[in-house]
Amino acid sequence: MAVKAYVLITADTAKTKEVVKKLQKVKGTEEVNEVMGPYDIVVELVADEFDHVTEILRNNVRPIDGIRNTLTCVVMHT
């Protein structure tokens, strides 16, 4: 069964648009939204299993220049 997670991201203000474009290219990214509030970007990720979510975050999301912090919320039930 697929695993869905929402990643709440704070980004450098000057790099937010660039970060959004890079996130849209990450495999497993279903949706990327720039938002207002305590976070700047919300990403919906879908992966085959939980470990793949972790790999995507570690290898493809967090290293993006301009990302300050991430908070990941894994969906338990839909």
VEXVO-232709 format. One record per residue (C-alpha): x, y, z; residue number from 0; chain. Coordinates in Angstrom, 2 decimals, padded with zeros to 5 digits. Layout:
N
         u         v         w     i   ch
         X         Y         Z   NUM    A
...
***
This chain:
78
         u         v         w     i   ch
    000.00    000.00    000.00     0    A
    001.26    003.47   -000.84     1    A
    002.37    005.83    001.90     2    A
    001.37    009.49    001.72     3    A
    003.10    012.27    003.63     4    A
    002.84    016.03    003.79     5    A
    006.09    017.94    004.18     6    A
    005.83    021.42    005.68     7    A
    008.82    023.51    004.68     8    A
    010.29    026.82    005.77     9    A
    012.45    028.32    003.07    10    A
    014.70    031.31    002.57    11    A
    012.41    034.10    001.35    12    A
    014.63    034.98   -001.59    13    A
    014.77    031.34   -002.76    14    A
    011.18    030.15   -002.27    15    A
    010.22    030.16   -005.97    16    A
    013.43    028.32   -006.88    17    A
    012.82    025.75   -004.13    18    A
    009.26    025.16   -005.40    19    A
    010.54    024.50   -008.94    20    A
    013.14    022.03   -007.67    21    A
    010.60    020.24   -005.47    22    A
    008.24    019.80   -008.43    23    A
    010.94    017.69   -010.10    24    A
    011.46    015.32   -007.15    25    A
    010.22    011.78   -007.81    26    A
    007.31    010.98   -005.51    27    A
    006.12    014.58   -005.31    28    A
    002.41    014.69   -006.09    29    A
    001.79    018.35   -005.32    30    A
    003.80    021.41   -004.27    31    A
    002.08    024.51   -002.91    32    A
    003.49    027.83   -001.76    33    A
    001.43    028.83    001.29    34    A
    001.06    031.62    003.86    35    A
    001.54    031.02    007.56    36    A
    004.32    029.54    009.68    37    A
    005.47    027.44    006.70    38    A
    006.27    028.58    003.18    39    A
    005.72    025.39    001.16    40    A
    003.59    022.27    001.57    41    A
    004.57    019.17   -000.40    42    A
    002.49    016.03   -000.83    43    A
    004.69    012.95   -001.24    44    A
    003.60    009.45   -002.20    45    A
    005.90    006.43   -001.97    46    A
    005.59    002.64   -002.05    47    A
    006.60    002.29    001.58    48    A
    007.62    004.37    004.58    49    A
    011.35    003.82    004.02    50    A
    011.03    005.39    000.57    51    A
    009.52    008.53    002.11    52    A
    012.56    008.76    004.36    53    A
    014.91    008.29    001.39    54    A
    013.15    010.96   -000.66    55    A
    013.41    013.42    002.21    56    A
    017.03    012.63    003.04    57    A
    018.35    012.47   -000.52    58    A
    016.13    014.74   -002.58    59    A
    014.27    017.26   -000.43    60    A
    016.40    018.37    002.50    61    A
    019.57    018.96    000.43    62    A
    017.81    021.57   -001.74    63    A
    019.49    024.93   -001.29    64    A
    017.09    027.36    000.33    65    A
    015.26    024.89    002.57    66    A
    015.69    025.83    006.22    67    A
    013.49    023.31    008.03    68    A
    011.06    020.50    007.29    69    A
    008.28    018.89    009.28    70    A
    006.87    015.65    007.90    71    A
    003.34    014.45    008.62    72    A
    002.67    010.87    007.53    73    A
   -000.96    010.10    006.71    74    A
   -002.29    007.31    008.94    75    A
   -005.85    006.96    007.54    76    A
   -007.74    008.52    004.66    77    A
***
